[in-house]
Amino acid sequence: MPRTLNSAPGGLVWLLGALAMFGPFAIDTLFPAFPLLAQEFDASPMAIQQTISVYLVAYAGFSLVHGPLSDSFGRRPVILAGVTVFGLASVGCALSESLTELLVYRALQGSSAGVGLIVGRAIIRDRLEGPAAQRMMAMVSMVFSVAPAMAPIIGGWIIGFAPWQWIFWALALFSTLLLIAVMLFLGESHPQDLRQQFRLGPLLRSNWAITRNPQFARLAIAGGFNFGALFLYIASAPAFVLDILKLNAQQFGWFFVPMISGMAIGAFVSSRLAERWTADQMVMRGFAATVLAGVINIAYQWVPEPAVPWAVLPMTLLAFGIALVFPAIMLAMLDMYPRQRGSASSIQTVLSLSVNATIAGLVSPLISHSAWSLALGSATFSLIAIIIWRSYRRRVIRKPNYPGGDRLPELEPIDRL
């Protein structure tokens, strides 16, 4: 039996944070190696970009099954299987001799990359309730938030002294260490008597029932647009950093470091104040920060030439507000389906990825040429998130003993569908 971390929440935070990190980490570490990959395989930049596309498609598609599998077979076995597949796929990427072979293994990486994030959220809610769960969710988010900033830096360090294949060897080593940590320290949080039989038909009906629940959809979409206000800038980072701010390729840190700092500080504040503020208060104060960030960002666009650090400071405040909002919204969605928390986490992830994909594929290419357009687009997404959240709040009934003061509407048990 593994030595569990139930009595050591600090250790659990770091382990769940690391499990959540390895999915996005595998995206960003590869960016600095794109020129080397193009040279190695004699491929165009568009072809090399497919190493990201196939990864994300597989990530989104398999996100629908990680949670339901953990509802049926337990959290720990699904995480162990996912980390193992990710490690083996990383080895396959390192040994690839053609771009086609690399794309196949990247898809296999993506198919397992979301398991730590999705199942980890269910584990938090399995073990903790109320402010304690919100605090843990915020602390895991704080650890997770460093991945987008550190990954391209680490990738750049690796290719500075080794071939591009060593990026994947490093990912394989990371997954091996995670596998050992899970085997030694992560106990099962989903008991046998709460598990459901895994059958494809009921699974599809369960997922559809969760998706068409209007309250769940409102929360998921509100959370998606809330992060979308910042993701618009992330998706537009090359145009924002290189064309608008006139920086060079080695100066992306001017954007990413303040953004990640705001996210980490917001997650820290959320964890520290979880017992003093209700979930509703946390969300509204987070939204207030995002609105203020939008106003400052739009006002700054009146200057003739945007420049650092002033052009990126609103992003710090925006990330801070987003980090306050996320844990409360995520826990509210998980609490709607206490026996299907894995499924709820999966569907939230897919809906969020859908919003992000739309922003990256449609919105960013249309407006990233202009600092004004980016500022207005980001503020618009924040306002949409607030409007949808208020729509959700108007439909819940106040009840003091529910975390955040809400009583969620009665829902038909998934087992009966």
Secondary structure, DSSP 8 states (H G I E B T S, - for coil): -----TT-HHHHHHHHHHHHHHHHHHHHTTGGGHHHHHHHHT--HHHHHHHHHHHHHHHHHHHHHHHHHHHHH-HHHHHHHHHHHHHHHHHHHHT--SHHHHHHHHHHHHHHHTHHHHHHHHHHHHH--HHHHHHHHHHHHHHHTTHHHHHHHHHHHHHHHS-THHHHHHHHHHHHHHHHHHHHH----S-GGG-----HHHHHHHHHHHHT-HHHHHHHHHHHHHHHHHHHHHHTHHIIIIIIS---GGGTHHHHHHHHHHHHHHHHHHHHSTTTS-HHHHHHHHHHHHHHHHHHHHHHTTSSS--TTTTTHHHHHHHHHHHHHHHHHHHHHHHH-TT-HHHHHHHHHHHHHHHHHHIIIIIHHHHTT-HHHHHHHHHHHHHHHHHHHHHHHHTSEE-TTSTTSEE------GGG-
